[in-house]
Amino acid sequence: MTAQAAAAIQCGSCSSGCNTAHLTKLGIKTGSWDYIVALAGNPNTGKSTIFNALTGLHQHVGNWAGKTVTRAEGAFTLGGKKFKLVDLPGTYSLLSTSVDEEIARDFVLFGKPDVTVVVVDATRLERNLNLVLQILEITDHAVIALNLIDEARRNNLTMNERILMRDLGVPVVPMTARRGEGVDELLSAIEQVASREFSARPHRIKYADSNLETAIEKLATQLRSEFDGLRNARWVALRLLEGDESIIDTVRKGTLGAVKSTNHFPPLVQVEAG
């Protein structure tokens, strides 16, 4: 385990509440910000609980631009910096077989969040890792929130977050979000990844077929030339080779990467309660 990885979880031995003591929940008052944080995960992993814990929101209503899919965003300040938190639709993958998957994929790939927090259910880790590995193919700047760790222990499941961190190459934070456990450690990891203090080495799938690798690199080179600033041309190339119709359509129209930031979205219509 690297020194950075150890730093991301070292607060676990401290009960001082050092991060939450300096956390200011700003609700829907986002305004300007220093960092954008995307919150991703499978449905029913506790994503909304974490969103509420960080922003102070308890009820929110809004839609993504041109979609009938609920969207929420809020903000918090920490260490003198303002973080905008965007809650992505709950999804099992980024393969764009549904509107929810397309929204989550496009935001992580083209919205260029400074940090993507992937919330996983510790009792169903194997199933949840499918989404984790797909997100790590897209971005270097991720944090894994290993939620529901109390339920895992009740079911005699043992989690070794240090091994997970080593194998995935990004911070892994054990949590029981509904009790506030692990929130300090999550904030510490978000702060370190956002500021690039943590040097991530995310797990990437390597293909043994040299012909496939050659085709991927050739197509990725063409994509970089055609679409300036494309964050992960290799991942887009893979999706094109696999026949992803939504990606193919955006390439044909020349709109690939059109989602640049949340500034391009219309204001949310939200209601805050409690």
C-alpha positions in Angstrom: 0.0 0.0 0.0 1.3 3.4 -0.9 1.8 6.3 1.5 -1.0 8.1 -0.2 -3.3 5.2 0.3 -2.5 5.0 4.0 -3.1 8.7 4.3 -6.6 8.3 2.8 -7.7 6.0 5.6 -5.5 7.1 8.6 -8.4 9.1 10.1 -10.1 5.8 10.8 -8.1 5.5 14.1 -9.2 9.0 15.2 -12.5 9.8 16.8 -12.1 13.6 16.7 -14.4 14.2 13.8 -11.7 16.3 12.2 -13.3 16.6 8.8 -17.0 16.8 9.7 -16.1 19.5 12.3 -15.0 21.7 9.4 -17.7 20.5 7.0 -20.3 23.2 6.0 -23.4 21.8 4.3 -24.7 24.2 1.7 -27.8 22.3 0.5 -28.8 23.4 -3.0 -26.8 26.7 -2.8 -24.1 25.6 -5.2 -23.1 28.9 -6.9 -19.5 28.8 -7.9 -17.2 25.9 -6.9 -13.6 24.7 -6.8 -14.3 21.0 -7.4 -17.1 18.9 -8.9 -17.7 15.5 -7.3 -19.9 12.9 -9.1 -21.7 10.3 -6.9 -22.3 7.0 -8.7 -23.4 3.6 -7.7 -25.9 0.7 -8.1 -29.4 1.3 -6.9 -30.0 0.7 -3.1 -26.3 1.1 -2.1 -26.9 4.1 0.2 -26.0 6.7 -2.4 -28.7 9.1 -1.3 -27.7 8.8 2.4 -24.2 9.9 1.6 -25.5 12.7 -0.6 -27.7 14.0 2.2 -24.9 13.6 4.8 -22.6 15.8 2.8 -25.0 18.5 1.6 -27.7 18.6 4.2 -30.5 17.9 1.7 -33.3 15.6 2.7 -35.6 15.9 -0.3 -34.8 17.0 -3.8 -36.6 17.0 -7.1 -35.2 17.9 -10.5 -34.5 16.5 -14.0 -31.5 16.2 -16.2 -31.6 18.4 -19.3 -33.9 17.0 -21.9 -34.6 13.8 -19.7 -37.3 12.7 -17.4 -34.7 11.2 -15.0 -34.4 12.7 -11.5 -31.2 14.6 -10.8 -29.9 16.2 -7.6 -27.0 18.4 -6.9 -25.8 20.1 -3.7 -22.7 21.5 -2.2 -20.4 21.6 0.8 -17.2 23.4 1.9 -14.2 21.7 3.3 -10.7 23.0 3.9 -11.6 26.4 2.5 -12.7 24.8 -0.8 -16.2 24.5 -2.2 -17.3 21.1 -3.6 -20.3 20.7 -5.9 -21.8 17.2 -5.5 -23.8 15.8 -8.5 -25.9 12.7 -7.7 -25.9 10.5 -10.8 -28.8 8.0 -11.5 -28.4 4.6 -9.8 -27.2 2.2 -12.4 -25.6 -1.2 -12.7 -23.3 -0.4 -15.7 -22.2 2.3 -18.1 -23.0 0.3 -21.2 -25.8 2.7 -22.2 -28.7 0.2 -22.5 -30.9 2.7 -20.6 -31.3 6.5 -20.2 -30.0 6.2 -16.6 -26.8 4.4 -17.8 -26.3 6.9 -20.6 -26.6 9.9 -18.3 -24.1 8.4 -15.7 -21.7 7.4 -18.4 -21.7 10.8 -20.2 -21.2 12.8 -17.0 -18.3 10.7 -15.8 -16.7 10.7 -19.3 -17.5 14.1 -20.6 -18.6 16.2 -17.6 -15.0 15.8 -16.3 -15.7 15.6 -12.5 -12.7 16.2 -10.3 -13.7 13.1 -8.2 -16.1 10.3 -8.9 -17.3 8.6 -5.7 -18.6 5.1 -6.4 -20.8 3.8 -3.6 -20.8 0.0 -3.4 -22.8 -2.4 -1.2 -20.3 -4.4 0.9 -22.8 -7.3 1.1 -22.9 -7.6 -2.7 -19.4 -6.5 -3.6 -18.8 -8.9 -6.5 -21.9 -7.6 -8.3 -21.1 -3.9 -7.6 -17.5 -4.2 -8.8 -18.8 -4.4 -12.4 -19.7 -0.7 -12.3 -16.5 0.1 -10.4 -14.3 -1.4 -13.0 -16.1 0.3 -15.8 -15.7 3.7 -14.1 -12.0 3.1 -13.5 -11.6 2.5 -17.2 -12.9 6.1 -17.7 -11.3 8.1 -14.9 -8.2 8.1 -12.8 -9.9 10.2 -10.1 -12.2 7.9 -8.2 -13.0 7.0 -4.6 -14.8 3.8 -3.5 -17.2 4.2 -0.7 -17.6 0.7 0.7 -21.0 1.2 2.4 -23.2 -1.1 4.5 -20.1 -2.6 6.1 -22.1 -3.3 9.3 -24.5 -5.5 7.3 -21.5 -7.3 5.8 -20.1 -8.1 9.2 -23.5 -9.3 10.4 -23.4 -11.8 7.5 -19.9 -12.9 8.5 -18.4 -11.3 5.4 -14.8 -10.0 6.0 -13.7 -7.0 4.0 -10.0 -6.0 3.7 -10.1 -2.4 2.3 -6.3 -2.3 2.1 -6.2 -5.2 -0.3 -9.1 -3.7 -2.3 -7.2 -0.4 -2.4 -4.1 -2.1 -3.6 -5.9 -4.0 -6.3 -8.1 -1.2 -7.5 -5.5 1.5 -7.3 -7.8 4.1 -5.7 -8.9 5.0 -2.1 -11.4 2.5 -0.5 -13.4 3.8 2.5 -15.4 1.4 4.7 -18.7 3.1 5.8 -22.0 2.7 7.5 -23.4 5.9 6.1 -26.7 5.8 7.9 -24.9 6.0 11.2 -22.4 8.6 10.0 -19.5 6.1 10.3 -16.8 6.6 7.7 -17.9 10.1 6.6 -14.7 11.7 7.9 -12.6 9.2 6.0 -14.7 9.7 2.8 -14.2 13.5 3.1 -10.5 13.0 3.5 -10.2 10.8 0.5 -12.4 13.2 -1.7 -10.2 16.1 -0.7 -6.9 14.2 -1.5 -8.1 13.0 -4.8 -9.6 16.4 -5.8 -6.3 18.2 -5.0 -4.3 15.4 -6.7 -2.5 14.7 -3.4 -3.4 11.1 -3.9 -1.6 9.6 -6.9 -4.1 7.0 -8.2 -3.2 4.0 -10.3 -6.6 2.7 -11.3 -7.0 -0.9 -12.4 -7.4 -1.2 -16.2 -8.2 -4.3 -18.2 -5.5 -5.5 -20.5 -6.3 -7.5 -23.6 -4.1 -10.4 -24.7 -5.1 -10.1 -28.3 -2.5 -7.9 -30.0 -4.8 -7.3 -33.0 -7.5 -5.9 -30.7 -5.0 -3.7 -28.9 -3.7 -2.4 -32.3 -7.3 -1.6 -33.4 -8.1 0.1 -30.1 -5.0 2.3 -30.3 -5.5 3.2 -34.0 -9.1 4.2 -33.4 -8.2 6.1 -30.1 -5.6 8.1 -32.0 -8.2 9.1 -34.6 -10.6 10.1 -31.9 -8.1 12.3 -30.1 -7.3 14.1 -33.4 -11.0 14.6 -34.2 -12.3 15.5 -30.7 -9.8 17.8 -28.9 -9.7 17.2 -25.1 -11.4 13.9 -25.1 -10.7 12.5 -21.7 -10.5 8.8 -22.4 -10.3 8.0 -26.1 -9.4 4.4 -25.4 -12.7 3.7 -23.6 -14.6 5.4 -26.4 -12.8 3.3 -29.0 -13.8 0.2 -27.1 -17.4 1.2 -27.1 -17.3 1.9 -30.8 -15.7 -1.5 -31.5 -18.4 -3.1 -29.4 -21.1 -1.4 -31.4 -22.5 1.1 -28.8 -25.2 2.8 -30.9 -25.3 5.9 -28.7 -21.6 6.5 -29.0 -21.6 5.8 -32.7 -24.4 8.3 -33.2 -22.6 11.1 -31.3 -19.4 10.5 -33.4 -21.4 10.7 -36.6 -23.0 13.9 -35.5 -19.7 15.4 -34.2 -21.2 15.9 -30.7 -19.0 13.5 -28.8 -17.9 15.1 -25.6 -20.5 17.9 -25.8 -21.2 17.7 -22.1 -18.4 19.9 -20.8 -19.6 20.8 -17.3 -22.7 21.2 -15.1 -22.7 24.9 -16.0 -24.4 23.9 -19.2 -27.4 22.4 -17.4 -30.4 24.5 -16.6 -31.1 25.3 -12.9 -32.6 22.5 -10.9 -36.2 22.8 -9.5 -35.7 21.5 -6.0 -37.5 21.3 -2.8 -35.6 21.1 0.5 -37.3 19.6 3.5 -36.4 18.8 7.1 
